[in-house]
Amino acid sequence: MISKETLFALSLFPYLGFLWFLTKSGKTPRLALIGFYGTLVFVAVTIPAGIYAKVAYNESLANIDWLHGAAEVFLTIANILVVLGFREAIMKIKASSPE
């Protein structure tokens, strides 16, 4: 049986492929693309935070509220950037189309 840690590590490869295709297409709104890349920042912050939670508190990251919340801020910011990027693209399309 595959451990959740292994599955988490393996999930990074499809996401990197997703980012590669988004970037290569040149059609993804820049702000949204930054948000999608920001998800990698969230992962990069979450891993050491999880290790720290285990070493310092002998708990999982989800059980240390202040640390978990601090890590989740990065995901929240990334999600906001994705939404704002696509919102901006939709507004540009609406503004340029005749009604």
Buried (B, 14 or more C-beta within 10 A) or exposed (E): EEEEEEEEEEEEEEEEEEBEEBEEEEEBBEBBBBBBBBBBEBBEBBBEBBEEBEEEEEEEBEEBEEBBEEBBEBBEBBBEBBEBBBEBBEEEEEEEEEE
